[in-house]
Amino acid sequence: ELPANVAYQEFSVPMDFPFHLRQFLPNVFYSPHSAEDLTQRALRLVVLVSVRDIRVGEELFSTYFTVVR
């Protein structure tokens, strides 16, 4: 009934992504003692990207038919 205001976007985190920022990625094991192990792993995420301006407090609506590759 309501039009989507966000779309799903697949994203590959580059291998040279700064290690100290990986702690802010969702669902990623992070330990400051395992830098070598984590930098060798490929990481794929699905992020939400706005398809128009979104106002503060506005609910996000998506559809599974808007996957952007």
C-alpha positions in Angstrom: 0.0 0.0 0.0 2.8 2.4 0.9 5.6 3.1 -1.6 9.1 2.0 -0.7 11.5 4.8 0.5 14.5 2.5 0.8 16.1 -0.2 -1.4 18.3 -3.1 -0.6 21.9 -2.8 -1.9 24.4 -5.6 -1.9 27.9 -4.4 -0.8 31.3 -6.1 -0.7 33.5 -4.7 2.1 36.9 -4.2 0.5 39.8 -6.2 1.9 41.6 -3.0 2.7 38.7 -1.6 4.8 40.3 -0.1 8.0 40.4 -2.7 10.7 39.6 -0.3 13.5 36.3 0.5 11.8 35.1 -3.1 11.4 33.8 -3.0 15.0 31.0 -0.8 13.7 29.8 -3.3 11.1 26.8 -5.4 12.1 27.1 -9.1 12.7 30.9 -9.2 12.5 33.1 -10.9 15.0 35.6 -8.3 16.2 38.5 -8.6 18.5 41.5 -6.2 18.6 43.7 -9.3 18.9 42.5 -10.9 15.7 43.4 -8.3 13.1 45.2 -10.7 10.7 42.3 -13.2 10.6 39.6 -10.6 9.9 41.4 -8.8 7.2 41.7 -12.0 5.2 38.0 -12.7 5.2 35.7 -11.4 2.4 32.6 -9.7 3.8 29.3 -9.2 2.0 26.6 -7.0 3.5 23.1 -5.9 2.4 22.5 -2.2 3.2 19.4 0.0 3.0 19.8 3.0 0.6 17.2 5.7 0.6 15.5 6.2 -2.7 14.3 9.7 -1.7 14.7 12.2 1.1 13.5 10.7 4.4 12.2 13.0 7.2 13.2 12.6 10.8 10.9 10.1 12.5 9.6 8.7 9.2 9.1 5.0 9.0 11.2 3.0 6.5 9.4 1.0 3.9 11.0 -1.5 1.6 10.1 -4.1 -0.9 11.9 -7.3 -1.8 11.6 -6.4 -5.4 14.0 -3.5 -5.2 17.3 -5.4 -4.7 20.0 -3.3 -6.5 23.1 -5.3 -7.6 
